[in-house]
């Protein structure tokens, strides 16, 4: 089974406030995200992480990574620059890329941390992204909202757990239709 997720921000204390996440402490958030991950993902499953897995974490990245099940593929996000330099990525990831193209036999997907306004085969290929959390205030939101081929893999939109393609599609449909938890007002590098 393939799963998708993004923007967990494990170890990032300020993300709770910035995105109004439903956690009282960083420990509660990290434990919940890891528990939710492992409740769905088996070691035989594949997980595409579309960036910002960790940020400003006080614990070494390895302490988080060794707990997460599955065959992991990391798409680098803007907050992954520091921790990836300190970690032996080959021990935890099948691949590490800035941009990744996959097919599950039914669909083609372009995977990138950032939502792209143009991508290869964009009339039939999905653009799966992260970065924006649940934010719908940006100028680009109407373009994303109106394009059924653009799907947000972010934890804030997908119940704080990795999701299948079908789950991500349904969660994005609801999010684009106006259902959303409190909007994230995150500013870069906080």
Residue frames as a rotation matrix with the C-alpha (Angstrom) as fourth column:
UNK 1
0.585 0.811 0.000 0.00
0.811 -0.585 0.000 0.00
0.000 0.000 -1.000 0.00
UNK 2
-0.474 -0.686 0.552 1.19
0.661 -0.692 -0.291 3.54
0.581 0.227 0.781 -0.77
UNK 3
0.481 0.550 -0.682 0.73
0.852 -0.477 0.215 6.38
-0.207 -0.685 -0.698 1.72
UNK 4
-0.117 -0.432 0.894 1.34
0.545 -0.781 -0.306 10.12
0.830 0.452 0.327 1.50
UNK 5
0.644 0.295 -0.706 2.04
0.752 -0.417 0.511 12.73
-0.144 -0.859 -0.491 4.16
UNK 6
-0.102 -0.678 0.728 3.72
0.569 -0.640 -0.516 16.09
0.816 0.362 0.451 4.60
UNK 7
-0.253 -0.074 0.965 4.54
-0.317 -0.936 -0.155 18.79
0.914 -0.345 0.213 7.12
UNK 8
0.420 0.329 -0.846 4.51
0.631 0.564 0.533 16.74
0.653 -0.757 0.030 10.29
UNK 9
0.167 -0.464 0.870 7.02
-0.415 -0.834 -0.364 19.17
0.894 -0.300 -0.332 11.84
UNK 10
0.694 0.002 -0.720 8.01
0.537 0.665 0.520 16.61
0.479 -0.747 0.460 14.47
UNK 11
-0.098 -0.763 -0.639 9.81
0.995 -0.093 -0.042 18.35
-0.027 -0.640 0.768 17.31
UNK 12
-0.707 -0.154 0.690 8.58
0.353 -0.923 0.156 21.81
0.613 0.354 0.706 16.31
UNK 13
-0.628 0.415 -0.658 6.99
0.698 -0.074 -0.713 23.40
-0.344 -0.907 -0.243 19.36
UNK 14
-0.713 0.298 -0.634 5.69
-0.254 -0.953 -0.163 26.55
-0.653 0.045 0.756 17.61
UNK 15
-0.899 0.380 -0.218 3.74
-0.139 0.224 0.965 24.62
0.416 0.897 -0.148 14.96
UNK 16
-0.515 0.744 -0.426 1.06
0.857 0.449 -0.252 23.84
0.004 -0.495 -0.869 17.54
UNK 17
-0.147 0.421 -0.895 0.28
0.363 -0.819 -0.444 27.54
-0.920 -0.390 -0.032 17.93
UNK 18
-0.717 -0.249 -0.651 0.99
-0.399 -0.619 0.676 28.60
-0.572 0.745 0.345 14.35
UNK 19
-0.789 0.436 -0.433 -1.36
-0.269 0.388 0.882 26.02
0.552 0.812 -0.189 12.84
UNK 20
-0.172 0.749 0.639 -3.70
-0.985 -0.152 -0.088 25.78
0.031 -0.645 0.764 15.79
UNK 21
-0.398 -0.042 -0.916 -3.03
-0.251 0.966 0.064 22.07
0.883 0.255 -0.395 16.09
UNK 22
0.545 0.800 0.249 -5.13
-0.488 0.061 0.871 20.23
0.682 -0.596 0.424 18.68
UNK 23
0.272 -0.546 -0.793 -2.24
0.661 0.705 -0.259 19.33
0.700 -0.454 0.552 20.99
UNK 24
0.992 0.117 -0.056 -1.34
0.115 -0.599 0.793 20.75
0.060 -0.792 -0.607 24.40
UNK 25
0.429 -0.903 0.011 2.38
-0.393 -0.176 0.902 19.94
-0.813 -0.392 -0.431 24.21
UNK 26
0.063 -0.532 -0.844 5.08
-0.992 0.062 -0.113 19.03
0.112 0.844 -0.524 21.71
UNK 27
-0.845 -0.366 0.389 5.34
-0.449 0.882 -0.144 15.61
-0.290 -0.296 -0.910 23.38
UNK 28
-0.065 0.912 0.405 1.63
-0.016 0.405 -0.914 14.99
-0.998 -0.066 -0.012 22.83
UNK 29
0.581 0.270 -0.768 1.87
-0.706 -0.301 -0.641 16.08
-0.404 0.915 0.015 19.19
UNK 30
-0.331 -0.803 -0.495 4.93
-0.931 0.364 0.033 13.94
0.154 0.472 -0.868 18.44
UNK 31
-0.802 0.061 0.595 3.47
-0.219 0.895 -0.388 10.88
-0.556 -0.441 -0.704 20.19
UNK 32
0.235 0.969 0.080 0.14
-0.144 0.116 -0.983 11.27
-0.961 0.220 0.167 18.36
UNK 33
0.434 -0.113 -0.894 1.76
-0.886 -0.232 -0.401 11.73
-0.162 0.966 -0.201 14.93
UNK 34
-0.651 -0.733 -0.197 3.98
-0.749 0.663 0.008 8.66
0.125 0.153 -0.980 15.43
UNK 35
-0.615 0.507 0.605 1.10
-0.075 0.725 -0.684 6.58
-0.785 -0.466 -0.408 16.84
UNK 36
0.450 0.825 -0.342 -1.21
-0.415 -0.146 -0.898 7.58
-0.791 0.546 0.276 13.95
UNK 37
0.024 -0.560 -0.828 1.53
-0.997 0.049 -0.062 6.74
0.075 0.827 -0.557 11.43
UNK 38
-0.850 -0.527 -0.011 2.21
-0.522 0.844 -0.123 3.29
0.074 -0.098 -0.992 12.88
UNK 39
-0.298 0.835 0.462 -1.49
-0.225 0.409 -0.884 2.47
-0.927 -0.368 0.066 13.30
UNK 40
0.700 0.606 -0.378 -1.87
-0.459 -0.023 -0.888 2.62
-0.547 0.795 0.262 9.50
UNK 41
0.426 -0.639 -0.640 1.53
-0.827 0.013 -0.563 1.86
0.368 0.769 -0.523 7.99
UNK 42
0.912 -0.263 0.313 3.20
0.092 0.878 0.470 -1.56
-0.399 -0.400 0.825 8.05
UNK 43
0.023 -0.989 -0.144 6.86
-0.242 -0.145 0.959 -2.21
-0.970 0.013 -0.243 7.29
UNK 44
-0.382 -0.107 0.918 5.76
0.733 0.570 0.371 -3.53
-0.562 0.815 -0.140 3.89
UNK 45
0.685 0.716 0.137 4.04
0.678 -0.558 -0.479 -0.26
-0.266 0.421 -0.867 2.94
UNK 46
-0.404 -0.756 0.514 5.55
0.873 -0.487 -0.030 2.68
0.273 0.436 0.857 1.08
UNK 47
0.530 0.524 -0.667 5.29
0.705 -0.710 0.003 6.21
-0.472 -0.471 -0.745 2.49
UNK 48
-0.125 -0.479 0.869 5.99
0.784 -0.584 -0.209 9.33
0.608 0.656 0.448 0.43
UNK 49
0.240 0.080 -0.967 6.89
0.810 -0.566 0.154 12.19
-0.535 -0.821 -0.200 2.78
UNK 50
0.351 -0.017 0.936 6.51
0.789 -0.534 -0.305 15.48
0.505 0.845 -0.174 0.92
UNK 51
-0.290 -0.718 0.632 8.79
0.258 -0.695 -0.671 17.52
0.922 -0.031 0.387 3.14
UNK 52
-0.265 0.021 0.964 9.08
-0.699 -0.693 -0.177 19.18
0.664 -0.721 0.198 6.52
UNK 53
0.235 0.271 -0.934 9.15
0.281 0.900 0.332 15.94
0.930 -0.340 0.135 8.46
UNK 54
0.235 -0.263 -0.936 11.11
0.968 -0.025 0.250 17.54
-0.089 -0.965 0.249 11.33
UNK 55
0.159 -0.293 0.943 11.89
0.293 -0.898 -0.328 21.10
0.943 0.328 -0.057 12.30
UNK 56
-0.079 -0.331 0.940 13.68
-0.690 -0.663 -0.292 22.67
0.720 -0.672 -0.176 15.26
UNK 57
0.798 0.355 -0.487 13.69
0.001 0.807 0.591 19.28
0.603 -0.472 0.643 16.94
UNK 58
0.390 -0.652 0.650 15.75
-0.920 -0.294 0.257 18.99
0.024 -0.699 -0.715 20.10
UNK 59
0.425 -0.210 0.880 16.02
-0.152 0.942 0.299 15.19
-0.892 -0.261 0.369 19.82
UNK 60
-0.699 -0.685 -0.205 18.22
-0.374 0.106 0.921 13.71
-0.610 0.721 -0.330 17.09
UNK 61
-0.110 0.661 -0.742 16.33
-0.993 -0.038 0.113 12.92
0.047 0.749 0.661 13.88
UNK 62
-0.652 -0.237 -0.721 17.19
-0.337 0.941 -0.005 9.24
0.679 0.240 -0.693 14.26
UNK 63
-0.936 0.326 0.134 15.06
-0.028 0.310 -0.950 9.02
-0.351 -0.893 -0.281 17.42
UNK 64
-0.039 0.949 -0.314 11.99
-0.687 -0.254 -0.681 9.89
-0.726 0.189 0.662 15.37
UNK 65
-0.030 0.010 -1.000 12.91
-0.980 0.199 0.031 8.03
0.199 0.980 0.004 12.18
UNK 66
-0.888 -0.372 -0.271 13.58
-0.324 0.923 -0.205 4.67
0.327 -0.094 -0.940 13.82
UNK 67
-0.674 0.698 0.241 10.01
-0.083 0.253 -0.964 4.69
-0.734 -0.670 -0.113 15.19
UNK 68
0.062 0.748 -0.661 8.27
-0.793 -0.366 -0.488 5.21
-0.606 0.555 0.570 11.82
UNK 69
-0.019 0.030 0.999 7.22
0.247 0.969 -0.025 2.07
-0.969 0.246 -0.025 9.94
UNK 70
0.853 0.501 0.147 7.34
0.185 -0.026 -0.982 1.60
-0.488 0.865 -0.115 6.19
UNK 71
-0.130 -0.812 0.569 9.61
0.962 0.036 0.271 2.09
-0.240 0.583 0.776 3.22
UNK 72
0.507 0.365 -0.781 10.08
0.425 -0.894 -0.142 5.85
-0.750 -0.260 -0.608 3.29
UNK 73
-0.122 -0.460 0.880 10.76
0.952 -0.304 -0.026 8.22
0.279 0.835 0.475 0.39
UNK 74
0.080 0.072 -0.994 11.60
0.624 -0.782 -0.006 11.79
-0.777 -0.620 -0.108 1.36
UNK 75
0.263 0.011 0.965 10.84
0.770 -0.605 -0.203 14.77
0.582 0.796 -0.168 -0.84
UNK 76
-0.595 -0.641 -0.485 12.92
0.803 -0.450 -0.390 17.60
0.032 -0.622 0.783 0.63
UNK 77
0.595 0.779 0.198 11.00
0.728 -0.627 0.278 20.53
0.341 -0.021 -0.940 2.11
UNK 78
0.344 -0.455 0.821 12.18
-0.088 -0.887 -0.454 23.98
0.935 0.084 -0.345 3.15
UNK 79
0.527 -0.118 0.842 12.51
-0.838 -0.235 0.492 22.90
0.140 -0.965 -0.223 6.80
UNK 80
0.980 -0.172 0.098 14.47
0.155 0.975 0.161 19.71
-0.123 -0.142 0.982 6.07
UNK 81
0.638 -0.765 0.087 17.76
-0.221 -0.290 -0.931 21.41
0.738 0.575 -0.354 5.19
UNK 82
0.063 -0.686 0.725 19.36
-0.948 -0.269 -0.172 21.24
0.313 -0.676 -0.667 8.64
UNK 83
0.340 0.091 0.936 18.41
-0.687 0.704 0.181 17.84
-0.642 -0.705 0.301 10.02
UNK 84
0.998 0.044 0.035 19.17
-0.008 0.736 -0.677 15.94
-0.055 0.676 0.735 6.79
UNK 85
0.399 -0.916 0.026 22.81
-0.515 -0.247 -0.821 17.10
0.759 0.315 -0.570 7.00
UNK 86
-0.256 -0.484 0.837 23.16
-0.965 0.071 -0.254 15.48
0.063 -0.872 -0.485 10.44
UNK 87
0.336 0.547 0.766 21.50
-0.563 0.769 -0.302 12.16
-0.755 -0.330 0.567 9.61
UNK 88
-0.844 -0.530 0.080 22.62
-0.287 0.574 0.767 9.11
-0.452 0.625 -0.636 7.65
UNK 89
-0.125 0.909 -0.398 19.66
-0.921 -0.256 -0.294 9.22
-0.369 0.329 0.869 5.27
UNK 90
-0.341 -0.067 -0.938 20.44
-0.674 0.712 0.194 5.85
0.655 0.699 -0.288 3.67
UNK 91
-0.996 -0.049 -0.070 19.60
0.018 0.685 -0.729 4.16
0.084 -0.727 -0.681 6.99
UNK 92
-0.564 0.815 -0.133 16.02
0.124 -0.076 -0.989 5.42
-0.817 -0.574 -0.058 6.87
UNK 93
0.274 0.691 -0.669 14.97
-0.534 -0.469 -0.703 6.33
-0.799 0.551 0.240 3.31
UNK 94
0.343 -0.040 0.939 14.63
0.644 0.738 -0.204 4.42
-0.684 0.674 0.278 0.07
UNK 95
-0.126 -0.370 0.920 15.12
0.891 -0.450 -0.059 7.70
0.436 0.813 0.386 -1.80
UNK 96
0.074 0.098 -0.992 15.62
0.565 -0.824 -0.039 11.41
-0.822 -0.558 -0.116 -1.14
UNK 97
-0.404 -0.105 0.909 14.63
0.894 -0.254 0.368 13.88
0.192 0.962 0.197 -3.87
UNK 98
-0.871 0.188 -0.454 13.51
-0.061 -0.958 -0.282 17.44
-0.487 -0.218 0.846 -4.45
UNK 99
0.000 0.832 -0.555 10.97
-0.969 -0.137 -0.205 16.28
-0.246 0.538 0.806 -7.03
UNK 100
-0.811 -0.225 0.539 9.74
-0.186 0.974 0.127 12.75
-0.554 0.002 -0.832 -7.68
UNK 101
-0.197 0.740 -0.643 7.52
-0.965 -0.032 0.259 11.22
0.171 0.672 0.720 -10.37
UNK 102
-0.840 -0.022 0.542 5.58
-0.208 0.936 -0.284 8.03
-0.501 -0.351 -0.791 -9.63
UNK 103
-0.258 0.829 -0.497 2.77
-0.779 0.126 0.614 5.93
0.571 0.546 0.613 -11.05
UNK 104
-0.469 0.165 0.867 0.64
-0.664 0.581 -0.470 3.52
-0.582 -0.797 -0.163 -9.07
UNK 105
-0.870 0.126 0.476 -0.58
0.365 0.815 0.451 1.76
-0.331 0.566 -0.755 -12.21
UNK 106
0.132 0.975 0.178 -3.78
0.970 -0.090 -0.224 3.83
-0.203 0.202 -0.958 -12.33
UNK 107
0.975 0.221 -0.004 -2.45
0.221 -0.974 -0.054 7.38
-0.016 0.052 -0.999 -12.00
UNK 108
-0.024 -0.971 0.237 0.67
0.750 -0.175 -0.638 9.41
0.661 0.162 0.732 -12.61
UNK 109
0.894 0.283 -0.349 1.81
0.448 -0.603 0.660 11.77
-0.024 -0.746 -0.666 -9.86
UNK 110
-0.007 -0.855 0.519 4.33
0.237 -0.506 -0.830 14.57
0.972 0.117 0.206 -9.55
UNK 111
0.677 0.165 -0.717 5.47
0.718 0.063 0.693 14.82
0.160 -0.984 -0.076 -5.93
UNK 112
-0.314 -0.735 0.601 6.96
0.400 -0.676 -0.619 18.08
0.861 0.046 0.506 -4.67
UNK 113
-0.585 0.075 -0.808 6.99
0.789 -0.176 -0.588 19.85
-0.186 -0.981 0.044 -1.33
UNK 114
-0.711 0.248 -0.657 5.73
-0.159 -0.968 -0.193 23.02
-0.684 -0.033 0.728 -2.96
UNK 115
0.334 0.841 0.425 2.48
0.467 0.245 -0.850 23.29
-0.819 0.482 -0.311 -4.93
UNK 116
-0.783 -0.622 0.025 3.48
0.274 -0.308 0.911 23.84
-0.559 0.720 0.412 -8.54
UNK 117
0.037 0.811 -0.584 1.35
-0.427 -0.515 -0.743 25.82
-0.904 0.277 0.327 -10.95
UNK 118
0.589 0.077 -0.805 2.68
-0.788 0.276 -0.550 23.81
0.179 0.958 0.223 -13.90
UNK 119
-0.131 -0.607 0.783 4.03
-0.582 0.687 0.436 20.24
-0.803 -0.399 -0.443 -13.99
UNK 120
-0.886 -0.278 -0.371 4.59
-0.461 0.437 0.772 17.52
-0.053 0.855 -0.515 -16.63
UNK 121
-0.734 0.633 -0.247 1.40
0.307 0.634 0.710 16.10
0.606 0.445 -0.660 -18.16
UNK 122
-0.973 0.233 0.003 -0.69
-0.113 -0.461 -0.880 18.40
-0.204 -0.856 0.475 -15.99
UNK 123
-0.282 0.929 -0.238 -3.95
-0.916 -0.187 0.355 17.54
0.285 0.318 0.904 -17.75
UNK 124
0.548 0.492 -0.677 -3.73
-0.330 0.870 0.366 13.93
0.769 0.023 0.639 -16.57
UNK 125
-0.200 -0.731 -0.652 -1.02
0.542 0.471 -0.696 13.80
0.816 -0.493 0.302 -13.88
UNK 126
0.810 0.518 -0.274 -1.70
0.482 -0.323 0.815 14.66
0.333 -0.792 -0.511 -10.24
UNK 127
-0.183 -0.790 0.584 0.36
-0.117 -0.573 -0.811 17.31
0.976 -0.217 0.012 -8.43
UNK 128
0.701 0.318 -0.638 0.77
0.541 0.347 0.766 16.09
0.465 -0.882 0.071 -4.83
UNK 129
-0.182 -0.722 0.668 2.32
0.071 -0.687 -0.723 18.67
0.981 -0.084 0.176 -2.51
UNK 130
0.112 0.165 -0.980 2.65
0.989 0.080 0.126 19.95
0.099 -0.983 -0.154 1.04
UNK 131
-0.693 -0.680 0.241 4.07
0.635 -0.733 -0.242 23.21
0.342 -0.015 0.940 2.40
UNK 132
-0.565 0.472 0.677 0.84
-0.232 -0.878 0.419 25.19
0.792 0.079 0.606 2.79
UNK 133
-0.969 0.246 0.033 -0.61
0.058 0.352 -0.934 23.19
-0.242 -0.903 -0.355 5.72
UNK 134
-0.241 0.952 0.191 -4.35
0.920 0.286 -0.268 24.03
-0.310 0.111 -0.944 5.83
UNK 135
-0.521 -0.063 -0.851 -3.92
0.124 -0.992 -0.003 27.62
-0.844 -0.108 0.525 4.70
UNK 136
-0.008 0.582 0.813 -6.55
0.987 0.134 -0.086 28.97
-0.159 0.802 -0.575 2.30
UNK 137
0.602 0.247 -0.759 -5.65
0.344 -0.938 -0.032 32.67
-0.720 -0.242 -0.650 2.60
UNK 138
-0.416 -0.892 -0.179 -2.87
0.189 -0.277 0.942 32.86
-0.890 0.358 0.284 0.00
UNK 139
-0.099 0.327 -0.940 -3.35
-0.778 -0.615 -0.132 34.38
-0.621 0.718 0.315 -3.45
UNK 140
-0.732 -0.276 -0.623 -2.74
-0.641 0.589 0.492 31.00
0.231 0.760 -0.608 -5.10
UNK 141
-0.719 0.441 0.537 -5.52
-0.159 0.648 -0.745 29.22
-0.677 -0.621 -0.395 -3.16
UNK 142
0.313 0.903 -0.296 -8.22
-0.612 -0.047 -0.789 29.71
-0.726 0.428 0.538 -5.86
UNK 143
0.032 -0.377 -0.926 -5.95
-0.944 0.292 -0.151 27.97
0.327 0.879 -0.346 -8.40
UNK 144
-0.929 -0.370 0.016 -5.45
-0.345 0.848 -0.402 25.00
0.135 -0.378 -0.916 -6.07
UNK 145
-0.482 0.816 0.319 -9.11
-0.316 0.177 -0.932 24.89
-0.817 -0.550 0.172 -5.02
UNK 146
0.402 0.726 -0.558 -10.36
-0.750 -0.089 -0.655 24.75
-0.525 0.682 0.509 -8.60
UNK 147
-0.050 -0.502 -0.863 -7.91
-0.871 0.446 -0.208 22.08
0.489 0.741 -0.460 -9.80
UNK 148
0.821 0.480 0.308 -8.98
-0.570 0.725 0.388 18.53
-0.037 -0.494 0.868 -8.90
UNK 149
0.696 -0.626 -0.351 -5.53
0.302 0.699 -0.648 17.25
0.651 0.345 0.676 -9.89
UNK 150
-0.306 -0.784 0.540 -3.80
-0.311 -0.454 -0.835 19.25
0.900 -0.423 -0.105 -7.13
UNK 151
0.677 0.533 -0.507 -3.78
0.205 0.526 0.825 17.38
0.707 -0.663 0.248 -3.81
UNK 152
0.118 -0.563 0.818 -2.40
-0.809 -0.533 -0.250 18.53
0.576 -0.632 -0.518 -0.46
UNK 153
0.163 -0.162 -0.973 -0.66
0.256 0.960 -0.117 15.70
0.953 -0.230 0.198 1.42
UNK 154
-0.515 -0.486 0.706 -0.20
-0.425 -0.570 -0.703 17.88
0.744 -0.662 0.087 4.53
UNK 155
-0.780 0.135 -0.611 -0.90
0.529 0.663 -0.529 16.40
0.333 -0.736 -0.589 7.95
UNK 156
-0.859 0.437 -0.268 -3.11
-0.120 -0.680 -0.723 19.37
-0.498 -0.589 0.637 8.85
UNK 157
-0.285 0.762 -0.581 -5.54
-0.958 -0.212 0.193 18.52
0.024 0.612 0.790 6.03
UNK 158
-0.021 0.169 -0.985 -5.32
-0.471 0.868 0.159 14.73
0.882 0.467 0.062 6.39
UNK 159
0.828 0.561 0.003 -6.11
-0.261 0.379 0.888 14.00
0.496 -0.736 0.460 10.03
UNK 160
0.299 -0.807 0.510 -2.48
-0.952 -0.212 0.222 14.03
-0.070 -0.552 -0.831 11.22
UNK 161
0.211 -0.236 0.949 -1.82
-0.093 0.961 0.259 10.62
-0.973 -0.143 0.181 9.65
UNK 162
-0.861 -0.442 -0.253 -0.41
-0.328 0.101 0.939 9.25
-0.389 0.891 -0.232 6.41
UNK 163
0.173 0.984 0.037 -3.21
-0.449 0.112 -0.887 8.66
-0.877 0.137 0.461 3.89
UNK 164
-0.237 -0.110 0.965 -3.84
0.709 0.659 0.249 6.54
-0.664 0.744 -0.079 0.83
UNK 165
-0.974 -0.084 0.209 -4.39
0.214 -0.628 0.748 8.31
0.069 0.774 0.630 -2.47
UNK 166
-0.258 0.961 0.097 -8.16
0.543 0.061 0.837 7.84
0.799 0.269 -0.538 -2.14
UNK 167
0.287 0.306 -0.908 -8.20
0.949 -0.221 0.225 9.20
-0.131 -0.926 -0.354 1.42
UNK 168
-0.619 -0.588 -0.520 -6.10
0.483 -0.807 0.339 12.18
-0.619 -0.042 0.784 0.36
UNK 169
-0.838 0.367 0.404 -8.46
0.288 -0.331 0.899 12.83
0.464 0.869 0.172 -2.55
UNK 170
0.159 0.956 -0.247 -11.52
0.751 0.045 0.659 12.76
0.641 -0.291 -0.710 -0.24
UNK 171
0.117 -0.184 -0.976 -9.87
0.873 -0.449 0.190 14.94
-0.473 -0.874 0.108 2.42
UNK 172
-0.872 -0.471 -0.137 -8.87
0.329 -0.769 0.547 17.47
-0.363 0.432 0.826 -0.25
UNK 173
-0.483 0.788 0.383 -12.39
0.501 -0.109 0.858 17.48
0.718 0.606 -0.342 -1.70
UNK 174
0.444 0.663 -0.604 -13.79
0.868 -0.149 0.474 18.36
0.224 -0.734 -0.641 1.75
UNK 175
-0.186 -0.611 -0.769 -11.05
0.716 -0.620 0.320 20.91
-0.673 -0.491 0.553 2.43
UNK 176
-0.948 -0.198 0.248 -11.57
0.317 -0.588 0.744 22.61
-0.001 0.784 0.620 -0.94
UNK 177
-0.198 0.961 0.192 -15.33
0.605 -0.034 0.796 22.66
0.772 0.273 -0.574 -0.36
UNK 178
0.091 0.194 0.977 -14.81
-0.391 -0.895 0.214 24.79
0.916 -0.402 -0.005 2.72
UNK 179
0.973 0.108 -0.202 -14.40
0.129 0.469 0.874 22.27
0.189 -0.876 0.443 5.51
UNK 180
0.063 -0.998 -0.018 -11.23
0.149 0.027 -0.988 23.06
0.987 0.060 0.150 7.33
UNK 181
0.332 -0.097 -0.938 -9.84
0.943 0.049 0.329 22.98
0.014 -0.994 0.108 10.80
UNK 182
0.759 -0.107 -0.643 -8.56
0.110 -0.951 0.288 26.31
-0.642 -0.289 -0.710 12.05
UNK 183
0.898 -0.398 0.187 -6.38
0.159 -0.102 -0.982 27.78
0.410 0.912 -0.028 9.34
UNK 184
0.287 -0.903 -0.319 -2.66
0.914 0.159 0.375 27.68
-0.288 -0.399 0.871 9.72
UNK 185
0.997 -0.013 0.074 -1.10
0.008 -0.961 -0.275 31.14
0.075 0.275 -0.959 9.85
UNK 186
0.535 -0.845 -0.019 2.43
0.623 0.379 0.685 29.84
-0.571 -0.378 0.728 9.89
UNK 187
0.845 -0.434 -0.312 5.23
-0.531 -0.745 -0.403 32.14
-0.058 0.506 -0.861 8.88
UNK 188
0.649 -0.641 -0.410 8.44
0.103 0.608 -0.787 30.75
0.754 0.468 0.461 7.49
UNK 189
-0.220 -0.952 -0.212 11.20
0.242 0.157 -0.958 29.75
0.945 -0.261 0.196 9.91
UNK 190
0.110 0.269 0.957 9.31
-0.833 -0.501 0.236 30.23
0.543 -0.823 0.169 13.19
